[in-house]
Amino acid sequence: MNVYVYSDESGVFDKEHNDYFVFGGLILLGTESKENWSRKYSSVEKILRVNKGVTADYELKATQVSNKEKGKLFRALNGCYKFGAVINESRVLDRIYLSKKDKQRYLDYAYKIAVKRAFENLIQNKVINSDEVERLFFYVDEHTTATNGQYELQEALEQEFKLGTYNSKYDTYYPPIFRKMKDVKLEYCNSASKLLVRAADIVANKIFYLARNEKEQELKGIQNLTVTYLP
């Protein structure tokens, strides 16, 4: 089975001026599921564009729509498996913010752990049979990550889900959760041309809003959403 992960981020990773940084996104199990959710979300976008009187190239990201419209887009994803990472920036070590490389490494770690926790939850609840997952496709909203940074995230995801990880400090090997994994692909996308990355943006924005406003119970109550809190 192929599994598709679409994701975006919300907030700025800068503890001097920001409280939280969030990743959010969708986990779609199989090609048919991906196509079904694409059709469903696209139809809701079309209705909103007609109601707003905007053209087909108008990008319906969280920054471009009203709270009411965000609610409609988010409800269109009811029943879809979702994940999120909420990083409390005040708790992140100061030294991590000193260089772009350290910041990116921490964000890559947060991202892969949030996805892993969501997968583990789906496996535990018998939604996924871990032996049936052969390929993972990650679609991430493009941002200012340098090319070598993109390569490092690809490597981190391959290590986590295909090869397994090794902790030299404790001389421990952690096998991958998908034992028959054949391939892990990562693609950075422009959300203007990637429908489900826009859907991931709506999810990330929702998580960010609830985290900032300390509405943890409401966040916990969202159907099919696994949230990981860091650090």
SVG drawing of the C-alpha trace seen along z (x, -y; Angstrom):
<svg xmlns="http://www.w3.org/2000/svg" viewBox="-22 -39 50 46">
<polyline fill="none" stroke="black" stroke-width="0.4" points="0.0,0.0 1.1,-3.6 0.6,-6.2 0.5,-9.9 1.4,-12.6 0.6,-16.2 1.9,-18.9 2.3,-22.6 3.5,-24.7 2.0,-27.6 3.9,-30.2 7.5,-31.4 10.3,-29.5 11.7,-32.4 11.2,-32.2 11.8,-36.0 8.5,-36.9 6.5,-33.7 5.0,-31.2 4.3,-28.3 5.3,-26.7 3.1,-24.1 3.2,-21.4 -0.1,-20.0 -1.3,-17.7 -3.1,-14.8 -2.3,-11.0 -4.1,-9.3 -4.1,-5.5 -3.9,-4.3 -4.3,-5.9 -8.0,-5.6 -8.3,-7.4 -6.1,-10.2 -8.2,-10.6 -11.5,-10.6 -10.3,-13.2 -8.9,-15.3 -12.4,-15.3 -14.1,-16.1 -11.9,-19.0 -11.8,-20.4 -15.6,-20.6 -15.7,-22.6 -13.0,-24.9 -15.0,-25.5 -18.2,-26.4 -16.1,-28.9 -14.6,-30.5 -18.1,-31.0 -19.4,-32.5 -16.3,-34.8 -16.5,-35.7 -12.9,-34.8 -11.2,-33.0 -9.9,-29.5 -6.3,-30.6 -7.2,-32.4 -5.3,-30.4 -7.6,-29.4 -5.0,-29.3 -5.7,-30.1 -4.4,-33.7 -6.7,-34.3 -10.0,-33.2 -12.3,-34.2 -12.7,-32.2 -16.1,-31.0 -14.6,-29.8 -11.7,-28.1 -14.3,-26.3 -16.0,-25.0 -12.7,-23.9 -11.7,-22.1 -15.0,-20.4 -14.6,-19.1 -11.7,-17.0 -13.9,-15.3 -13.0,-11.6 -9.6,-12.2 -6.6,-11.0 -4.6,-14.1 -1.5,-14.8 0.1,-17.7 3.2,-18.8 2.9,-21.7 6.3,-23.1 6.3,-25.3 9.1,-27.6 9.8,-28.8 10.9,-25.3 13.3,-24.8 17.0,-25.1 18.3,-28.6 21.3,-27.2 19.0,-25.6 18.1,-29.1 21.7,-30.2 22.1,-28.8 19.9,-28.0 21.3,-24.5 20.4,-23.7 16.9,-25.2 16.3,-23.1 17.6,-20.0 15.2,-20.5 12.2,-21.1 13.1,-18.0 13.2,-16.0 9.8,-17.4 8.2,-16.7 9.3,-13.1 8.4,-12.3 4.9,-13.8 4.4,-11.7 5.8,-8.6 3.5,-9.1 0.5,-9.4 1.5,-6.2 2.0,-4.3 -1.5,-5.4 -3.0,-4.1 -1.1,-0.8 -2.2,-0.4 -5.8,-1.1 -5.5,1.5 -6.2,-1.2 -2.9,-0.3 -1.2,3.1 2.4,2.1 3.5,5.0 1.3,3.8 2.9,0.3 5.5,0.3 5.9,-3.3 5.6,-6.7 5.1,-9.9 5.6,-13.1 4.4,-16.4 5.6,-19.4 4.8,-23.1 7.9,-24.7 9.6,-27.4 13.0,-28.9 14.8,-25.6 18.1,-25.3 18.6,-22.4 20.9,-20.6 18.2,-21.1 15.7,-19.4 18.1,-16.5 18.6,-16.1 14.9,-15.8 14.6,-13.2 17.5,-11.3 15.9,-11.6 12.6,-10.3 14.3,-7.4 16.2,-6.6 13.2,-6.7 10.7,-4.7 12.8,-2.5 16.2,-1.8 15.7,-2.2 17.6,-4.5 20.7,-4.0 21.3,-5.7 25.1,-5.7 24.8,-7.0 22.9,-3.9 24.2,-1.6 20.6,-0.8 19.0,-0.1 15.4,-1.0 13.9,0.9 11.6,-0.9 7.9,-0.6 7.2,0.5 9.3,3.6 8.6,4.1 9.1,0.5 10.5,0.2 10.6,-3.6 10.3,-7.0 9.8,-10.0 9.8,-13.7 8.6,-16.5 8.5,-20.2 5.4,-21.8 3.9,-25.1 0.5,-25.1 -1.0,-27.2 -0.7,-24.1 -1.1,-21.3 -4.6,-21.0 -4.0,-18.8 -1.1,-20.9 -3.6,-23.7 -5.8,-21.3 -2.8,-20.7 -2.4,-24.4 -6.0,-24.6 -5.2,-21.8 -2.0,-23.5 -3.7,-26.8 -6.5,-25.2 -4.0,-23.5 -2.0,-26.7 -5.1,-28.7 -6.2,-26.2 -2.7,-25.8 -2.1,-29.6 -5.5,-30.1 -4.9,-27.2 -7.9,-25.2 -6.3,-21.8 -9.5,-20.0 -11.0,-21.2 -7.8,-20.1 -8.1,-16.7 -11.7,-16.4 -10.9,-16.7 -11.7,-13.4 -8.8,-11.3 -6.1,-13.8 -2.9,-12.8 -1.0,-15.7 2.5,-15.5 3.7,-18.1 7.3,-19.1 9.8,-19.4"/>
</svg>
